[in-house]
């Protein structure tokens, strides 16, 4: 096809060639798009609980996390309504009983039971008693050592909040750049662990925490992983560690959450990258807007669950004494920003 186009360019105009390309390539691109969309939806329908309920331990665990967080958010409102959340709490008790009967104990179950205890105390303190519900909560509370500090909400003063949060980070944000020229120093496991500990505070939908970072540190595994990604040409051999960020589709419930993997995974990835930057490590985001074929190739190399959606890769390494970075000029702030952009009736 390229040979034909090369021949034709001497005889037809540029506009005509563009039209011809559209006629030839558009149907195939449309077919490719459908194939890849169906590939994505197959995984979402198979692993999320949009069309199935409590089919796996992870699915049920995520429902428990989400409902416990609904009660937690209710208590964190400026003036929680007495008696709020009876339906959610009743469902949460049912979910916990189902989980215990099928899978035994888990950290999420223990946290949810403690949350129910805090919810119960709040209502009793405000003169509300749901007899049957609270009897079920009392039954569940016998399973755990109740620690109210691990559930509910914290009362924080503005002074304390600002003491840890009020820093001018303009230079920090501006100084982070994508690095493609790393030193020969190996990346240590302890540094990755520290960066992850910072990144786990990233917000996730209903506190479901479905993100996972798969880290590869040895030259052979780094090379094998990077070989599945097409954007590291010319510098992949300098990368000392690579992270593959994934999100588990089992943690999502509805059609509206079909793209939540990329929201939660993207937020976590940026936190992780800034954490690496704060530790003096360089990084480069490696795009994973992948086709079905690319995704399948990666899954043949790394051991991840079918339910995990791959969000992106992050190349990691130590900085050289001097190195080059792309200028990557940024658009002015006004092109990123609108105020009160409401359609007029």
N, C-alpha and C positions, 0 to 999 in steps of 0.2 A: 504493500500500500504506500509506503514512503517513497518507493521508486516511482510509482505512478504519479504521486503528487509532485515529485521533483521534475518529472517530464512535463506535467501539465502547467507548471508555473511559468513556463516560457510561452504558453499559448493563451492562457486565460487570465483575467484580471484578479487582483487580490480579493475583491468582494465576491467574485464568482467562486474562487477557491474556498473562501470561508463558508459560503452556502453549501458547496459540495461536501466539505468536511462535516457540516451539521447533518446533512442527509445521511452520510455514511456512518458517523460515530454516535449520533444521538440515540438511535434505537438500542445499540449495544450498551450505552451508558445507562439507559433507562432499565434495561434488563439487569445490569450489574447492581443498580440501586435496589431493585426489588429483591434480588437474591440476598443482599446484605441486610436489608430491613427484616426479611423473613428469618434470617439467621439470628438477629438480635431478639426478635419477638419470641422465637422458639425458646430461647434460654430464659427469657423473662417469664413466660407462661409456665414453663416447666419448674422453675425454682421459686418464684415469688408465691405468695398466698393470695393472689388476686382471684384465682378460680378454685383454690383449695385451701383448707384451713387445717392448721396444726399437723401438716403432713410430715414434718421433720422437727427434730429438736431445736434447730436454729430458728425455724419459723415461729414456733411457739415461744421460744425465748425472746424473740423480738416483739411479739405481741405483749408479753409481760413487761418488757422494758418500756414500751410505748405507753401502756396504760398506767404503770407506776409513775411515769413522768407526767402524765396528765394530772394526776393528783398532786404531784410535787409542784407543778406550775400553778395549780389552783391556790395552793397555800402561799405561793410567792407573790400573789396579786396584792395590791395595796390594801384592799379590804375584802378578804375571802368571805364568801357568803356561807353562813351557817347551813350545814346540811348539804353542801354542794357535792356532786360526784357520786351519789349513791349507785347509779347504774354502772359507772366505770368501776367502782370498788367491788361491786357484786360480780361483774365480769372478770375482774382481776383474780378474785378468790377462786372462781371456776377454772381460770387458766392455770393458776398455781396448782390446784388439786389435780388437774389433768396432767400437768408436767411431772409432778411427783409420782403419780401412778405409772406414767410411761417411762420416765427417764431418771427418776431419783432427784437428788438435790442439785442445786447449781448456785453460783454466786448471785445471778440475777434474781433467782427465787428468794434467796435470803434478803437481798436488798428490797425487793418488792414487799415482803412480809413486814420488814421494818417500816417501810413507807405506809403500809396499811395501819400499823400501830400508831404512827404519828397522826395519820388522818383520823383514826378513831379518837385519839386523845383530844384533837382539836374540836371535834364535834361534841364530845362529852363535856368539854370545858365551856361550850356554848349552848348547852342544854338540849342537844340533839342526840337521840339514841335510836339507832336502827337495830332492833333486838336480834333478829336472825343474822343479819350481816355481821354485827359485832360479836356474836357468839362464834361465827365462823372465823373471824379475825383472831379471837382469843385462842381458838383451837390451833390456828397456824402459828401464832406467836410462841407457842410451846416448843416449836421446832428450832428456834434461833435464840441466841443471846441478844436481846433487843438493845440496840445502841442507836438512840435517836440522833446522834451526831452524824450518822451516815445516811440519813434520809431527811426529807422535808426541805427546809430552806434555812439559810444563814442570815443573820442580821449583821450588816456591815456598815460602819460609819463612813461618811464621805471622806473624812480625814485619812482613815486607814486605806481606803480604796485608792486615793490619789497618791498616797505615800509609795505605793508599789507600782502604780500605773502611769503617773504623770511624768513622762519623759518626752523630750523632743526627739522623735525617731526619724526626722526628715533625712538626715545624713545616712542613717542605717539603711533606710529603704532605697535611697538613691545609689548607695554603694554596692548593692547586690546586683551582680551582672552574671550572665551565663558564661561559664568558663569552659573552654575547649582545649586548654593547654595545661595539663596537670604535671606536678613533680613526680619523681619516682617513688616517693614515700608511700608505704601501704596505708590504707585506711583501717583504723582499729575498730574492732567490734564495740568497744566501750564508748567510742564517740558516736557511733550510730545509735546505740541504746540511749545515750543522753539526749540526742536529737528527737528520738521517738517519744521519750518521756515528756518533752516540751510539746510535741505536736498532738499528743492525745487529748489535750485540752481544747482542741478544735471543736466547734459546735457540730452536731450531727442531728438529723431529723429525729425528733422525739427521743433524743439521747440513745439511739439504737446502736451507735458505735460499730458500724458494719465494715469499717475500713481495715485493711491488713497491708503491711509493708513486707514484701519478700526481698530479702537482702542477699546479694551475692558478692563475695569478697575475694575468692581465689581467681587467678588469671584465667583458668580454663572455663569456669562457670560464667565469669563476666563476659568472656568472648562469645560463649555459646548463646547467652541471652541477647547481647548486642547484635549478633548476627541475624536475629529475628526482626530487627528494627532498622529502617532504611535511612535514618537521619543522623547517623554518627560517622559517616564516611570522612576519612582524613584525620580523625582524632580518637576513634574508638579504641585504638591500641594504647592510648594514654590514660584511659579510664581505669581507676583502681578499684572501684566498687560501683554496683548498679542496684538501684531499688526498683522493684516492680510493684506499683501501688494498685491494689484491687479492692473491690467492694462486693460484699455478698448479697446477691439478689434475693436470697431467702428472707432478708430483713424488711422487705417492702410488700405492701398490701394491695395497692389500688392502681388503676390505670393512670391516675394523676402522678403516681410515683415512678412511672416507667423510666424517667430520666434522672431520678434522684441519686443513682449510683455516681453519676458524673458531677453532681453538685457536691455531695459529701466527699467524694474522692478528690475533687479539685481543691476544696477548702483544706483538707488534710495535707495534700501535697504541697500547697503553698506554705502552710505552717512548718512542715518538715524542711522545706528549702530554706526558709528564714532561720530555722533553728540551726541548720548546718552552717549558714552564713555567720551566725553569732558565735559558733565554735571555731571559726577560722577555716572551714572547709569550703572548697569551691564546688559548684554543681551546675548541671545543665539539664533543663527539661527536655525530654525526648518524647516527641509526639507519638501517641498511639491512636490516631484516627485510622484504625486498621480495617482491612477487608476481612472477609471470612477466611480466606486462604492464609493471611498473615496471622490471624488469631489462632487458627488451628496449628500453624507451624510453631508458635510460641508454646502452646499447650503440650506439644510433643517434647518440649525441652524442659519446662519447669513443672513441678508437681503442685498444681493448684486445683481446687475443686471446680467442677463444671459450673457450679452456681456463682463463682466469682467472676465479675466483670473486670477486665483489665482497663485501668483508667489512663495510666501513663507510666513511663520509666523516668528515672532520675539518674544521670551519670554523676559520680562523686569522685573527688580526689583532693589532694593537698595542693596548695598554691606554690608556684615557683617564685623565685625572688623577683623576677619581672616576667610579665606575660601579656599577651594581646587579648583584647576583648572587642567584639563588634560594638560600634557606637550605638546602634539601634535607637536612632532618634525617636523621641516621643512626640506625639501630637500635643497641641496645647490643651490645658485642662478643660477649656470651654467645649471642646469637642467630645469630652467624656460625660458632660454634665448637662442636665436640664432641671428646671424648677417649675413646678405647677403645670406640667405638660398635659392638661386635661382637654379632651375634645369638647367643643362647644355644642350644645344641643341644637 
